[in-house]
Structure formats: C-alpha cells, structure tokens
C-alpha cells in the first residue's frame, strides 16, 4: 500500500469519526436513542467506517517497506 494513500485513508478515517461523533449528538440520534436505545444507523456507519479507515491507514503508515 502506498504511504500517501495510507495517509489519505488515515485522515479520511479521522474525518469520518468526527462526523460520526457530531451525528451522535444530533437531535435525530437523540430521538432514536430515546425510543430504541441505540443511535441511528447513519451514525453507526460513520463511526464504524471511520474506525476501519483509520486503522487501515495507520497500519499502512507505520508499516515498514522492505
């Protein structure tokens, strides 16, 4: 994996996590948590996708090339 691509993936993951945390505090997510005890699907996908991108990006950045 190209180091530049890994860095872009890491940054994209961080941005998705920030959007996911912002969506977690939204009024729609609050209503969803009130009625179903879980946040909205969009919020969960943003957080899961952000963590996955960040992990793969970080793995690509710290991996040594031989």
GROMACS elastic network, one bead per residue, 0.5 to 0.9 nm:
[ bonds ]
;  ai    aj funct       b0    kb
    1     4     6  0.85904   500
    1     5     6  0.70562   500
    1     6     6  0.68655   500
    1    60     6  0.63259   500
    1    61     6  0.89004   500
    2     5     6  0.52386   500
    2     6     6  0.62549   500
    2     7     6  0.87292   500
    2    60     6  0.75365   500
    2    61     6  0.85492   500
    3     7     6  0.61796   500
    3     8     6  0.86694   500
    3    57     6  0.86752   500
    3    60     6  0.63547   500
    3    61     6  0.56408   500
    3    62     6  0.88259   500
    3    63     6  0.88514   500
    4     7     6  0.50611   500
    4     8     6  0.62472   500
    4     9     6  0.85616   500
    4    61     6  0.81611   500
    5     8     6  0.50725   500
    5     9     6  0.60965   500
    5    10     6  0.85821   500
    5    57     6  0.77549   500
    5    60     6  0.83340   500
    5    61     6  0.88663   500
    6    10     6  0.61090   500
    6    11     6  0.86552   500
    6    54     6  0.89176   500
    6    56     6  0.72817   500
    6    58     6  0.68436   500
    6    59     6  0.78204   500
    6    60     6  0.51065   500
    6    61     6  0.56471   500
    7    10     6  0.50146   500
    7    11     6  0.62462   500
    7    12     6  0.85490   500
    7    57     6  0.58724   500
    7    58     6  0.73704   500
    7    60     6  0.77457   500
    7    61     6  0.62876   500
    8    11     6  0.51629   500
    8    12     6  0.60524   500
    8    13     6  0.85050   500
    8    57     6  0.73104   500
    9    12     6  0.50498   500
    9    13     6  0.60675   500
    9    14     6  0.86588   500
    9    53     6  0.56696   500
    9    54     6  0.64506   500
    9    55     6  0.88452   500
    9    56     6  0.73085   500
    9    58     6  0.81564   500
    9    60     6  0.89790   500
   10    13     6  0.50833   500
   10    14     6  0.63237   500
   10    15     6  0.87209   500
   10    50     6  0.87153   500
   10    53     6  0.60657   500
   10    55     6  0.72475   500
   10    56     6  0.72716   500
   10    58     6  0.58745   500
   10    60     6  0.88420   500
   10    61     6  0.83761   500
   11    14     6  0.51145   500
   11    15     6  0.62302   500
   11    16     6  0.86409   500
   11    53     6  0.84453   500
   11    54     6  0.71470   500
   11    57     6  0.79308   500
   12    15     6  0.50564   500
   12    16     6  0.61393   500
   12    17     6  0.86062   500
   12    50     6  0.72174   500
   12    53     6  0.68904   500
   12    54     6  0.72896   500
   12    57     6  0.87797   500
   13    16     6  0.50785   500
   13    17     6  0.61728   500
   13    18     6  0.86390   500
   13    47     6  0.88015   500
   13    49     6  0.70921   500
   13    51     6  0.60607   500
   13    52     6  0.70966   500
   13    55     6  0.79799   500
   13    56     6  0.89495   500
   13    57     6  0.77969   500
   14    17     6  0.50878   500
   14    18     6  0.62459   500
   14    19     6  0.87056   500
   14    50     6  0.61850   500
   14    51     6  0.76611   500
   14    53     6  0.80522   500
   14    54     6  0.62132   500
   15    18     6  0.50967   500
   15    19     6  0.62516   500
   15    20     6  0.85416   500
   15    50     6  0.72313   500
   16    19     6  0.50493   500
   16    20     6  0.59900   500
   16    21     6  0.85635   500
   16    46     6  0.56853   500
   16    47     6  0.66139   500
   16    48     6  0.88326   500
   16    49     6  0.70648   500
   16    51     6  0.80514   500
   16    53     6  0.85683   500
   16    54     6  0.89991   500
   17    21     6  0.61183   500
   17    22     6  0.84835   500
   17    46     6  0.64562   500
   17    47     6  0.51554   500
   17    48     6  0.80924   500
   17    49     6  0.79326   500
   17    51     6  0.67137   500
   17    54     6  0.87256   500
   18    21     6  0.51778   500
   18    22     6  0.61626   500
   18    23     6  0.85980   500
   18    46     6  0.87810   500
   18    47     6  0.82562   500
   18    50     6  0.83661   500
   19    23     6  0.60605   500
   19    24     6  0.85024   500
   19    43     6  0.82629   500
   19    46     6  0.69536   500
   19    47     6  0.80068   500
   19    50     6  0.88814   500
   20    24     6  0.60793   500
   20    25     6  0.88620   500
   20    42     6  0.80690   500
   20    43     6  0.51944   500
   20    44     6  0.72123   500
   20    45     6  0.79475   500
   20    47     6  0.50132   500
   20    48     6  0.87119   500
   20    50     6  0.79143   500
   21    25     6  0.66922   500
   21    43     6  0.76179   500
   21    46     6  0.84831   500
   21    47     6  0.73086   500
   22    25     6  0.54292   500
   22    26     6  0.66746   500
   22    43     6  0.85967   500
   23    26     6  0.50327   500
   23    27     6  0.84910   500
   23    28     6  0.82788   500
   23    29     6  0.68889   500
   23    39     6  0.89935   500
   23    40     6  0.86242   500
   23    42     6  0.80730   500
   23    43     6  0.56719   500
   23    46     6  0.85548   500
   24    27     6  0.85408   500
   24    28     6  0.86106   500
   24    29     6  0.57769   500
   24    30     6  0.75859   500
   24    39     6  0.67389   500
   24    40     6  0.80104   500
   24    43     6  0.60069   500
   24    44     6  0.84934   500
   25    28     6  0.84639   500
   25    29     6  0.66525   500
   25    30     6  0.68575   500
   26    29     6  0.53627   500
   26    30     6  0.62783   500
   26    31     6  0.88511   500
   27    31     6  0.62561   500
   27    32     6  0.85821   500
   28    31     6  0.52257   500
   28    32     6  0.62065   500
   28    33     6  0.86260   500
   28    39     6  0.85269   500
   28    40     6  0.75366   500
   29    33     6  0.60330   500
   29    34     6  0.84743   500
   29    38     6  0.81194   500
   29    39     6  0.51038   500
   29    40     6  0.54173   500
   29    43     6  0.76725   500
   30    33     6  0.51072   500
   30    34     6  0.61258   500
   30    35     6  0.87704   500
   30    38     6  0.89192   500
   30    39     6  0.71869   500
   30    40     6  0.87234   500
   31    35     6  0.62884   500
   31    36     6  0.83609   500
   31    39     6  0.84478   500
   32    35     6  0.53669   500
   32    36     6  0.56454   500
   32    37     6  0.68882   500
   32    38     6  0.63655   500
   32    39     6  0.56504   500
   32    40     6  0.60891   500
   33    36     6  0.53009   500
   33    39     6  0.51575   500
   33    40     6  0.77218   500
   34    37     6  0.57309   500
   34    38     6  0.79132   500
   34    39     6  0.89102   500
   35    38     6  0.82028   500
   36    39     6  0.79140   500
   38    41     6  0.87534   500
   39    42     6  0.83595   500
   39    43     6  0.65001   500
   39    44     6  0.69540   500
   40    43     6  0.53351   500
   40    44     6  0.65175   500
   40    45     6  0.88371   500
   41    44     6  0.50980   500
   41    45     6  0.61327   500
   41    46     6  0.85650   500
   42    45     6  0.51746   500
   42    46     6  0.61342   500
   42    47     6  0.86534   500
   43    46     6  0.51817   500
   43    47     6  0.62705   500
   43    48     6  0.86108   500
   44    47     6  0.51908   500
   44    48     6  0.59982   500
   44    49     6  0.83307   500
   45    48     6  0.51048   500
   45    49     6  0.57341   500
   45    50     6  0.81289   500
   46    49     6  0.52639   500
   46    50     6  0.58561   500
   46    51     6  0.85202   500
   47    50     6  0.50625   500
   47    51     6  0.61253   500
   47    52     6  0.85575   500
   48    51     6  0.52684   500
   48    52     6  0.61618   500
   48    53     6  0.86197   500
   49    52     6  0.50962   500
   49    53     6  0.60587   500
   49    54     6  0.84400   500
   50    53     6  0.52035   500
   50    54     6  0.60008   500
   50    55     6  0.85072   500
   51    54     6  0.50798   500
   51    55     6  0.60365   500
   51    56     6  0.85973   500
   52    55     6  0.52167   500
   52    56     6  0.62151   500
   52    57     6  0.84262   500
   53    56     6  0.52949   500
   53    57     6  0.58828   500
   53    58     6  0.83840   500
   54    57     6  0.50475   500
   54    58     6  0.59041   500
   54    59     6  0.84142   500
   55    58     6  0.51620   500
   55    59     6  0.60595   500
   55    60     6  0.85854   500
   56    59     6  0.50594   500
   56    60     6  0.61774   500
   56    61     6  0.86542   500
   57    60     6  0.51305   500
   57    61     6  0.61922   500
   57    62     6  0.87557   500
   58    61     6  0.50477   500
   58    62     6  0.61710   500
   58    63     6  0.83458   500
   59    62     6  0.54801   500
   59    63     6  0.58935   500
   60    63     6  0.52877   500
   60    64     6  0.84528   500
   61    64     6  0.81707   500
